[in-house]
Amino acid sequence: FVKRLADGRCVRTVQFAQQIGMIRHVVARYGDASTYMAFLDVDEFVLINGRTSLPAILNNAIFGLYAGVKLWSTVMLPSSLSDMRPPPEGTLLIQRMIKQLASHKLDKLTPTHTLTKSIVRPRYLDTETFGHIHELALQPGYKYSKKMNVGAKLLHFRYRYMSTFMQRYQKNYSLAGAGAQAKHQRLEEWMKVLQKAFSSPGSIVPQLGLLRHVSDLKTALFMRWERHRTLAPPSFVAAMLKDAASAANKLSVLIVAEGRSGSTLLGELAFDPRIDFSYTYEPCRMRGSNEAALYAGLYFGADCTRIALATVTCGLTFDEFLKLRSDTSAFERHSRLGHLVATVQDPH
């Protein structure tokens, strides 16, 4: 990846040669034991539509001569241009950042071919040709499937918080070489996109799809640290673990009773007045305020069990939460916190 010039200087023949070395290494080391490999950055998260698992989606999209899929990235945005406060120690991006650019077409400055990342069957990668990180080269005869677009997408937290983005934006790249200068140019483009998004109505929409994973992620972080800790953690890790421990030890109460037995009164008197509880009334019914049948419901039996569990573990999908919120009688009348949430009309 390095070429010696006539004057004795050495230059890179590939701008990001480390990516080629990384891919060749992981394919050689883990390829035979892996059905799929996803080549993503640490600030990118795969969002699944609904509750289908990622392996199931990939199995449906990658078969025969289809050896991979390309995920289109959706850009996640800071809360505002003016909020320069540093993030709280130990905070999670997926919990704090809940806005996205409405469409990748609004980002006309970023080359389209850099808006995708690949998930592939490693045995069919062409590691000699490589391609580029946004579309890895496949062996002759194989191609990318287009079916993945309906099952999942990529959330790209490229800005992080406004304070951290400004630190990168204001960094002096002038003495760091051509690659760093190209990075600075990209940051200039991202700043223009950011300014346009916050000044153009309809350019920003809510993105709450990852929130249902926050509790599970915090719990997993806490449990993993408990198994492997040896030294006192840094302060930011300690703050994250403290929050994770709170999530792991959270008390959930599920009231199961016969109709007209006083369960509503119990829930309202015992839990709704407490600020440390979020009380949800009959989440399985989710009937909506405009449905004619008074006791019509959407979930019964095993489906109701799943929804009840998702409710008490903060695991509802955004669509399920919208259904719950549309049942105004239950969501607003029976829950003080629900009434407060229902009064928020502007999702931004």
N, C-alpha and C positions, 0 to 999 in steps of 0.2 A: 504493500500500500504506500510505499515511499519511493520516490524517484530522485536520483541525483542529477542535477543540472550541470551544464558545461562549466559554469563558474564555481562548481563545488558545493553549492547549496542543495539541501534536501527539501523536497516539498511532498505533500500528500497527494496521491493520485485520486483518493476518495475523501470527501469532506468528513464523513463520520465513519472512519474505518473501524472504530471500536464496535460499531453495530454488527458489521460483518463477522468480526471475530467472536462476538457474543453468540450470534446465531449459529455459527459453525460449531462452537463449543457445546451449546445446549442440545443441538440436534445429535451430535456425536455421542454425548454423554447420556442423554435421557430419551432420545427419539424412539428407540426400539421399545421402550416401556410406556410410551405415551400414545394415546389415541389421538388427542388434539393438543396443540400448543397455541396459546394466545400471546402475541407480542405487543404488550401494552406498556405505557408509561405508568409511573406510580401515582400520577394525578389523573388517571383515567379509570372509570368504573363502568362495568357492564350493567345496564339496567334491563331486566327481563320484563316483558309485557305479561301481566297476569301472574300465574303461579306455576307455569310450566318450567321445568328445570332446564339449565343451559345444555347439559348433555343431550336431553331429549330434543331440543331445538336443533342442535348441531347434527344429530343423527338424521333428522328430517331434511336438513339442507345439504349435507355433504354425503354423497354416495356416487358410485360409478366413477365417471370422469370428473366429477366435481370434487376437488381436493381441498377447498377452503372457502371461507366467506370473508367479505370485507364489511366492517362495521362503520357506519357513518357517525361521526362525532357531533355531539351537541354541546355548545359552549356554555358553561356555567358562569354566572356573573356575581360580582360582589353585591352587597346590599345597596350601596350608593357610591357615587363618585367622591363625596365629601367625607365619608366615614373613614377616618385615618386611625382609628383606635386599633392597637395591636390586639390580636385574638386572645381570649383567655387561655391561660396555660392548660395544656392537655385537651383542648377542644378538638372536635372532629369536623372536618370539612363537610362531610355529608349531612351533618346535623345543623350546621349554621348557614350554609349556602343553599338557598332554595329558589333561586331565580335562574332562568336560562334565556339565551337568545332564542327568539321565536322560530327562526329558521336559519340554517347555514347559508342561505342565499343572501342574508343581510350582511354577511362577512365577505364582501366582494374583493377585499384586499388580499385575503389569504388564498393561495393557489388551491384549486379544488382537489388536486391529487394528494394534498397533505391533510385532508380531512377524514381519512380512513385509516384503520388499523386492521391487521389480519389475524384470523384464527384458522389454522391449517392442520392437515394431517402431516406430521413431520416427515414421514417416509416419502412423500411426494414433493418435498421442497428441492429446488435446484440451488444448492448452496454455493455453486461455482459462479453462476450468473448473478445471484442475489436479488437483483431488482433494486428496490429501496424499501425502507422500513414501513412505508405506508401501503405497499403492495409487493409482498415478497414474491420472487420468481418461483413458478412451479415447473416441474419437469415437463418436457414436450408431451402434448396430448391432453394435459390436465388443465382445468380452468376453475375460476371462482363461481360459486353459486350466488344467485341473486335472491334466494328465498329467505335469507337471514333478516332482511330489512323489516319483515313483518313480526319478527319474534323478539328482537333485542336491539339496543342501540348503545352508543358509547357516550358517557357524560364526561366531558373534559374540563377539569378545574384549572384551566391554564392561568387564570388571574389570581387564584387563591383569595386572600383578603386584599382590600385596596392598599393597606399599609405595606404588605409584603410585595405587592406588584410594583409599587412606587420605588421600593428599595432596588429592585432589579432594573426598573426603567431609568433610574437616575445614576446607575453604575457607569463608571468610565470604562468603555470597551476599546478606546482608541489605541491602546498599546498592546492589546491582547491578540492581534492577528486577524486575518481575513474571516475566519470562522466566527470569532466573537463579534466582529463588526456586522456580519450577516445576522447574528442573533439580535444585535441592537436594532437593526432595521426591522426585524420581525416585531420587536417590542413597540416600535413606533407605529407599525400597522395595527397592532392590537389596541394601542391607546386610542387610535382614531375610531376603531370599531366600538370600543367601550363608550366613547363620548357620543357617537351616533346613536347607540342603543338607548342611552338614558335621555336623549333629546328627541327621540322619534316615538310618538304614540304607537302602541301595538308591537314594539320591537322586543319587549320583555314579557315573558309569561312565567307563572309559577312552575316549579319542578320539585315535587315532593316524593318522587318515586323511591328514593333511597332511605327515607325516614323510617320505614318499617324495619330496616335492618340495623338501626342504631343500637337498640337494646341488646340484640344478639351479639353484635360486634363488641360492645363494651363488656358484656359478660365473658366472651371468649378471651378478650385481652386480659381481664382480671384473672381468669382461671389459668391462662398460660403463664403469667408472671408468678402466680402462686406455685406453680410446678418447677420453675426454673430460676427463681430469684436467688442471688447469692450476696449481692451488695445493695446498699441503699440506692434507689433510683434517682436520676436527676429530677429537678423540681417539676419540669413539665411532664415527665413520665409519672411522677407521684400524683400530680393533679389529675391526670387521665385515669390512673388506677383508682383514685379515690372516687371519682365519678363512676367508674366501672364497677367498683365494689358496691356502691349504692344501687346500681341497676341490677347487679347479680343478687342482692339481698332484698330486692323490692317485694313487698307483700301484695299479692293479688287475691281478691275475694270474688268468688262466683256464687251467686244466689240462685238456687234451683228450687222451684216450688210449683204447686198447683195454682191454677188460676183463681183469683178472688180469695187468696189465702193471707193477704197482708204483706206480700213480698215487696210491693211498691212502697208501702209505708216504711218498711224496714230499711230499704235502700236509701230513701230520702232522709230519714231521721238519723241513720247510723253513719252514712258515708258522704252524702252530698254536701252537708255543712262543713266537712273537713277540708282544709286547703291542701292537705297532703294526699288526697284521693281524687281521682277523676271518675265520677259515677256515670255509667252508661246504662240507660233503661232499655231492656229488651232488644239488644242489637240484632237478633235474628229476624225480627219482623220487618224492618227496613221497608215499610210499605209505601212511603211517600205521602205527601199531604193531599195529592189530587186523586188518589185511588178511591174508588167507590166503596169497596168492601172494607168494613171497619177493622176486621181482624185479618186481612190478607197479609201474607208474609212471603218472604223470598227464600228463606233458608229453613230446612227441617232436617231432623235426624243427624246423620254424620256431618252434613254441611253446616248445620247449626253449631255442632260441637267445634268445628274448625273455626267458624266465625267468632264464637265466644272466646276461644283460646287466643285468636289473633287480636281481639279487642283488649283483653287484659294484659297482653304482652306487647302492646303497641305495634302489632304486626299487620294491621289492615293495609291493603293496597290503597292508592289514592282513589280509585274508582269505588272501592268498598266504603271508604270514608265519605265520599260524596253521596252514596246511597243512604248511609246512616244519617248524614246531615239533612238530607231531603225529607226525612221523617220528622217534620218540625214539631209535632206534638210530643214525641219522645225526646228528641234532642234538645229542644228549647225549654219545654215546660218542666221536665223531670230532672234536668241537670243544670245547676247554676253555671258550671264551667261551659257546658254546651250552649247555654244562652249567650254567654260572652263571645264564644267563637262564632256563633250564628250572626251576631251583629256586625262582624267584620265583612264588609261588602267588597272592598277592594283587595284582590289577592296579592297585589304588589306591596 
